[in-house]
Amino acid sequence: MHMTKTASLAVVSLFVFGLCIAPFAVAAPAQQNKMKTCNAEATAKGLGEGKGDERKAFMKECLSAKPAKVEKAGGAQQNKMKTCNKEAGEQNLKGDERKKFMSTCLSN
């Protein structure tokens, strides 16, 4: 009985610990991607290793920058879809003709 209670307590503790640490595991890849991007930008700007303070200043600014706002729910693509649908409707396209037209229109 005592062993079962101890095992149950251990399982519950591990589960709670997992729930507490999960947000950090999700945030890490985003931060790592940002670090890779900033490193690539620094290198492209000639601020490679050995540039000291210049590189540090650039990296600090790059890493603290907020990501550019993405258009509301894929606004550009959504507008393109509306335009292509309207044109296909005006041309009374159906079936395979419509699919081909939409494919071409959306890829432009």
N, C-alpha and C positions, 0 to 999 in steps of 0.2 A: 504494500500500500504506500509506504513512504517513498519507495523508489519510483512509483508511477507519478506521485505528486511532484517529485523533484524533476522528473523527465518532462512533465507537462509544463512546469514553470520554466524550464530551460527552453523549450520549444516556443512558448509565448514570448519570452524575452528576446530570442533571436528574431522572431517575426516583427516585434515592435522596433527593434534595432534596425531591421531592414527597411521598415517604413520611414524611419527617421533619416536614414542615409540616402534613400532613393533620389530625392531632389538634387543632391550634390552629384550623383552619378549622371544625371541627365544634363546638368549645367556644364559639366566638364568638357564634353565633346564640342559644345558651342564655343567655349572659351579657347579650346585647342584650335579649332578652325580659325578663330579670329587671330590667334597668335601666328598661325601658319600664313595667313593672308598678310598680316602686318610685316612679318619677316620677309616675305616675297617682295612686298612694296619697297621695303627699306633697301633690299639688295638691288632692285631695279633702279632705285634712285642713287645708286652708288654709295649707299651707307652700309656697306658690308661690314663684316667683323673687323675690328681694329679702328673703327671710326669714333669710338668712345662716346663722348658727350653728345655729339650730333645724333648718333644712332639712338642713344638713350632717350633723348628729347623726342625724337620722331616716334619711337615705340610707345612712349608714355602717352603721347597725343593720339596715336592711332588706336591703341588699346582702350583708351577712355572714351573714344568717339562713339556716339550712338549710331546704330545702323540707320541707313537711309530709309525713310518711310516708303513702304510698298504701296502702290496704288490700291485703292479700296477693292479688295477681293478680286484681284486680277483685272482691273479696270480696262487696260488697253486690249487685252485678249477678248474680254467680254464685248467691248465696243466693236472689235473686228468681227466677232461672231454675229452680232446684230446686223452689221452692214452687209456681210456676206449673205445672211439669211434673207435680208430684204431684197438684195439683188437677185437671188435665186427665185424668190417669190414673184418678182416683177417679170422674170423670164419664163415663168410657169414651168420650171424644171422639176422633174419627178424621177424617182428611182436612181438608177446608176448614173444618169446624166447629172442629177443634183449632187450625188456623192462626189463625182469627179470635179464638178464646179466648186463645191465647198472645199475640197482638198486643195485645189489650186489657189482659190481665193485666200484661204487661211494661211497658206505657206508663203504668200507674198508679203 
